Amino acid sequence: MSDAVPERPAPPARDASFEAHVEWARSVPAVGFDLSPVDGRVVEDPLPWDYAALARELVSGGRGPVLDLGTGGGEVLATLGPFPAGSAATEGWAPNLPVARRRLTPLGVEVRAVEAGEDQVLPFFDRQFAVVLDRHEEFDPDEVRRVLEPGGVFLTQQVDTRDGVRLCAALGVEPPWDPDSVTLDGAVAVLRDAGLVVDVAREHEGLRRFRDLGSLLWYLRVVAWQVPELASLSPTAVARFEAPLRALHLHFAAGHEFVDEAPRFLVVARTSY
C-alpha cells in the first residue's frame, strides 16, 4: 500500500465564489493539528519565545524520561528527539491517537489515551518523569506535580481563553468557554498552590489574521471546539451560519483580512528536591 500523501486541491482565489471556498475547506484532509494547508493564509503573530527550542533543550538535557501532555498528532513532539528511555505522551481526542502513535512509536515514545479535561488522572506512576511538556493542553497541577521527580521541570505554553472571541462574535455565537477561565495569573496561582516553584511566567498579546473564507472554514474544522456547530461543515451547518459567512466572504473578496485575538502565555515551573 502506498504511503504517498494525496495532492491537495489548489486553494481558491480570495474572490472566488462562496461555494468554491466551502468546497475547498471540506475537501482538504485535516490530519491531527497540522495547519500547513493554510500556511500564509492563517497567520499568527510570532511568539517572543521559542517553545520548541525550550522543550528540545529539556529533552536533550539528560534529565530523564519526558511526558508530553495532549500531544495531538505528535507533530511538535516528534521534532524534539531523540528521547530518553521511558518517554511517553497522552492524547484525549480519539482521531489523533492513531496519527500520534504512527509518528511517535518509532521514536520510542509510548502514546496513551486519556480522558480530556483539567481533572484527568494521568496513567503513570508517581515521580516517573524528569520533564513534563504541555503545549496547549489542559492540565491538573496536582497530577503534574505527582508524576514529576524531585527537581523535575514542567514547561507549558497555553492559549489564553480570549483566543477566538472576535471570530465567535462575527459568527453570532458565544464562545464555548469563559474568556477569563485560562490566564497567566490563574496558571501561576494553581501551580504554586500545588507546590511547584514558578521560575518563568511570560505573556504575549498576539493576533491571528485570516485571509480568505476557505482557510477560515478549514481552520474551524481543525480547531473544532471554537464553533462546534460549524466544525463539520455539513450543508446544514453552513446553512445555519450562511449570512455571517457570506458577509466574511465579501470582506475577504474586497481584499481585507479578518483579525482575531490569539494571546498566549508560557510558564516554566519545577518541583523542589
Stockholm file with secondary structure:
# STOCKHOLM 1.0

chainA/1-273         MSDAVPERPAPPARDASFEAHVEWARSVPAVGFDLSPVDGRVVEDPLPWDYAALARELVSGGRGPVLDLGTGGGEVLATLGPFPAGSAATEGWAPNLPVARRRLTPLGVEVRAVEAGEDQVLPFFDRQFAVVLDRHEEFDPDEVRRVLEPGGVFLTQQVDTRDGVRLCAALGVEPPWDPDSVTLDGAVAVLRDAGLVVDVAREHEGLRRFRDLGSLLWYLRVVAWQVPELASLSPTAVARFEAPLRALHLHFAAGHEFVDEAPRFLVVARTSY
#=GR chainA/1-273 SS CCCCCCCCCCCCCTTSCHHHHHHHHHHSCCCTTCCGGGTTTEEECCCSSCHHHHHHHHHTTTCCCEEEESCTTSTTGGGSCSCCTTCEEEECCTTHHHHHHHHHGGGTCEEEECCCSTTCCCSSCTTCEEEEEEESCCCCHHHHHHHEEEEEEEEEEEECTTTTHHHHHHHTCCCSSCTTSSCHHHHHHHHHHTTCEEEEEEEECCEEEECSHHHHHHHHHHSTTSSTTTTTCCHHHHHHTHHHHHHHHHHHHTTCCEEEECCEEEEEEECCC
#=GC SS_cons         CCCCCCCCCCCCCTTSCHHHHHHHHHHSCCCTTCCGGGTTTEEECCCSSCHHHHHHHHHTTTCCCEEEESCTTSTTGGGSCSCCTTCEEEECCTTHHHHHHHHHGGGTCEEEECCCSTTCCCSSCTTCEEEEEEESCCCCHHHHHHHEEEEEEEEEEEECTTTTHHHHHHHTCCCSSCTTSSCHHHHHHHHHHTTCEEEEEEEECCEEEECSHHHHHHHHHHSTTSSTTTTTCCHHHHHHTHHHHHHHHHHHHTTCCEEEECCEEEEEEECCC
//
